[in-house]
């Protein structure tokens, strides 16, 4: 009962972060649930709330015709590697997965806080790097459930306009979550109990997202994003230290 209450509160917080900042529900929820439960279970609990809350972001906006051809190779490689990694999720040591998630969060938060001005790759270099970035993003997503690094920095680095970036990232998250759901269900990780709990986690996530959207225009978003990244940095550092000490 206590676990269910804590998980509900975690999804309210994760939904709130997404409502204000426009991202972060999978990353925040998995990072916090991983402090209570094994990574595979944390990923399973995240799937329904993350999928539903990204439907609008991924499918609405009118940018898919433009952005899908641009990211097709990246996304195909990401989906393939997500499935390959998630298929072996249950056989990988839990401490390693926790440490990998911690390092991923630590790296992404550090990158966001430092905000480096990465030069945009040329179109020729983009075609070479896209499958590599997609594969790395998919492997990390398959093992940790977080499709943040290097996916988000890569989509920013290729200088997608803001509207295209938002829809491209949301569409990618939808595809990755669908791949995770099918793979974890087929591999026996996504059990009936976890699926029900994930479904029950949707209302708190939507409530948090609604509150976040309401407060979005009354809070300094830049400062809020910085606070979120600091929290992710601390959680990532803790998960990594706990796993590898």
Secondary structure, DSSP 8 states (H G I E B T S, - for coil): -HHHHHHHHHHHHHHHHHHHHS--HHHHHHHHHTTTS-HHHHHHHHHHHHHHHHHHHHH-SS-HHHHHHHHHHHHHHHHHHHHHHHHTGGGS-HHHHHHHHHHHHHHHHHHHHHT-------HHHHHHHHHHHHHHHHHHHHHHS---TTHHHHHHHTT--HHHHHHHHHHHHHHHHHHHHHHHHHTT-S-HHHHHHHHHHHHHHHHHHHHHHHHGGGS-HHHHHHHHHHHHHHHHHHHHHHHH-
